[in-house]
Amino acid sequence: MEREFAVPDLLGFGFLAAFFPPVLVDRVLLEAGRVEQRSRLLPSKLVVYYVLAMALYASEGYRELFRLLSEGLRALDPSLVVTVPQKSAFSKARERVGSAPLRRLFEEAAVPMAEPQTVGAWYRSWRLMSIDGSTLEVPDTPENEGMFGRPSVSRGERSAYPRLRWVALGEVGTRAIVGLSAGAFGASELTLAKPLFARLEPGMLCICDRAYLGFDAWQRARERGAELLWRVKHNAVFAVEERLADGSFLSQLYESPNDRRKGLPGVRVRVIEYALDDPGRPQAADRYRLVTTLLDPELAPAEDLAALYAQRWGIEISIKEVKTSQGRAPLVLRSRKPDGVLQELYGFLNVHYAIRWLLHQAAIGQGVDPDRLSFTGGLRAVRRKLSRPESFSPQELGQADR
């Protein structure tokens, strides 16, 4: 007997439903006020999982992605007739749900995952963290341009697409992104980074590039109890107050040059200066300067911290994974309205975190550094799993929801 399979029964999204369980999705929808009041073809819970699936199959259109996921159901029962909604139905459903549930899902799920035995995640007792930023192109619509703006180009021409700017907080050793701040293209990375400092905790050591060093940012990050290791701009002035045995020195970070000239009290920091002697990097700066809250050279020798600064590249690799491995190269988000853009971006980061969690578990099992496991390989494995018949269990999920 031929029977039609309802869209809500597609909630058995295998790995996605296992990592982001329905009870969690229900909770974030309730907290965001996005629980529908009447039965719909595309209920809110399904839309959340569908946005996550979009981040796995960024090159697929709405309806083609739905067909791809439906193959698992047809393999279970060839007689099933799956109704594919129109593209406009997906767009309206996404707009109804909005970005808030995907943001809450990320905030709940994306926490530092390194365990004491995780290779490469720690320096002594400190968990290594880092912050960095990037941009993403978004569809050329008046709404997106009005919200995000676009970069200027030469000769008065406009760039092809508007862009948003986003800054991520990452766990260096696992390459998991655990914080996001997004805004207009014209916003500075330093401004966007400030909300991320609230996610720092005691026992963390946060490594940042020179774009983030500022008195206010330093104080905000330090208030969270984390230790800091940030690069200094070449023109920053730090007077030597006390030279230490390892060649570093103690100095003061001031709120403004006027405070320094007037001799007002600043914040005690330790400055580390070093040069790179690497024939393979002829373009490297002649000298580097780092400032840190770790004032005791016995607890953190200058040579260790200079070598540790290179670990900051881990967050840049994570951002690249989102933009080029998960997304279409070059990645242009598909959402034509700003809230949809943010919803889509949080979908990408939720999926990235889930894959990084899988790789971390595999790395612990093998006793290796998570850096040695291929993110692309993990992504392909999840994609294969999601469209297999065993990934879909409508009856089991239906029982779990009751």
Secondary structure, DSSP 4 states (H G I P E B T S, - for coil): --EEEPGGGGG--THHHHHS-HHHHHHHHHHTT---SS--SS-HHHHHHHHHHHHHSTTS-HHHHHHHHHHHHHHH-TTEEE----HHHHHHHHHHH-SHHHHHHHHHH------TT-TTSEETTEEEEEEEEEEEE----HHHHHHH---B-GGGPBPSS-EEEEEEEEETTTTEEEEEEEEETTS-HHHHHGGGGGG--TTEEEEE-GGG--HHHHHHHHHTT-EEEEE--TT-----SEE-TTS-EEEEE-SSHHHHHHT---EEEEEEEE----TT-TTS-S-EEEEES---TTTS-HHHHHHHGGGGHHHHHHHHIIIIIISPSSPB---SSHHHHHHHHHHHHHHHHHHHHHHHHHHHHHTS-GGGS-HHHHHHHHHHHHTSGGG--HHHHHHHH-
